[in-house]
Amino acid sequence: MSENRETCIAVDAMSGDGACRVTVPGALRALRADPRLRLVLVGEPDAITNTLGAAGRDLRDRIEVEPATSTLPMEVGAARALRSGRGSSMQHALELAVSGRARAVVSGGNTGALMALSRQAMGMLPGIERPALMAAIPGVGESVWMLDLGANVGVDAQRLLEFARLGGIAVRVLSGREPRVGLLNIGHEPSKGPDVLREAARLMEAEHDVNYCGFVEADGVFSGVVDLLVCDGFAGNVLLKSAEGMARLMFARMRQSLGRGPAGWLAARHLKALHDRLDPAVHNGAPLLGVQGTVIKSHGSACERGFEAAIALAALEARRDLVSRLEQQLWASY
């Protein structure tokens, strides 16, 4: 079974705001949690080795350090990445996946750069013109998956339909359930919203592979009315980061209100359980759906725990052969 294999993930260790100060400890956490995981840490060898510190032999034996000649800065755009990305830690990590040495790639680098280099190195799945970022956010019951989260700022109705098809297949593979699909809009009524959303709704209603359930307002996203929310990258990114900011504010205010007395200590146990479920770090990691390979985008500002979550998601997708199953079902629909 694919899920029982040892899984090798290529990690762009120089990516993100903290670079290897975050990615390497996050990688070690992932190795401790998953004995069937191996990692190739791509980047500047001395920086990576120094950050590994006193990691035990059992972990070191499952780590390879792969040199890269450069690092793409966080502010780099797609065009510049295509011109100067060769030899970078991001590009080299992608090449390891293309060559078969790794089954997936994790990077916290610039979203546009990662999308452009992934398309160039891996190519696209059949019938898909643009990749989309998808992530899970906590809901009342099961998690709610959202796409796009920033790879495509402005899209037409056909692209939104593509996102719904990609996301629907991915949610079935990753969660085992048939997703109810909704479109993010400013109201539930069919007449609400811009023309592109009304046209996308019409296309989704006519698509037999999409279990379309209608428009969803932002305040209903977390209620569990849908399993997959489709939107353009601008709206999705704003919604996701607003939710993450609100979660941090909520926990900060709750800690202030609890105080340090006996009641506060008792309530803190329940608060920790809630925090562990809603903490944005737990849900870090967005698959770049549509490219012919498993690529996970981590938040650039992710902490060690968040980067661990992104690596775990990469391993899950690789073990469940998500890309192969996406390709098979996309071909079958033509």
KALIN-V237156 format. One line per field, one symbol per residue. ss: DSSP state (a for helix, b for strand, c for the rest). phi: phi as a letter, one per 30 degrees, with the letter a starting at -180 (. if undefined). A space follows every 50 residues. Layout:
# KALIN-V237156
ss->???
phi->???
This chain:
# KALIN-V237156
ss->caaaccbbbbbbcccccccaaaaaaaaaaaaaacccbbbbbbbcaaaaaa aaccccaaaaccbbbbbccbcccccccaaaaaaacccbaaaaaaaaaaac cccbbbbcccaaaaaaaaaaaacbcccccccbbbbbbccccccbbbbccc ccccccaaaaaaaaaaaaaaaaaaacccccbbbbccccccccccaaaaaa aaaaaacccccbbbbbcaaaaaaccccbbbccaaaaaaaaaaaaaaaaaa aaaaaaaacccaaaaaaaaaaaaaaaaacaaaaccbbbbcbcccbbbccc cccaaaaaaaaaaaaaaaaccaaaaaaaaaaacc
phi->.edcddcccccddcdidchddcddeddddddddbdccbbcccldeddddd ddhceddddedcbcccdbdabdddddcddddddbdeiddddddddddddj dbcabbbcdedddddddddddcicddiccbdbcbbcbdbecddccbacck dbdbbcdddddeddddddddddddcibdddcbcdadaddeddideddddd ddddddcddcddcjdbdedcdcdidbcbccadddddddddddddddddde ddddddddicdedddddddddddddddceeddcdjbdddjddlcbccced cddedddedddddddddddchedddddddddddc
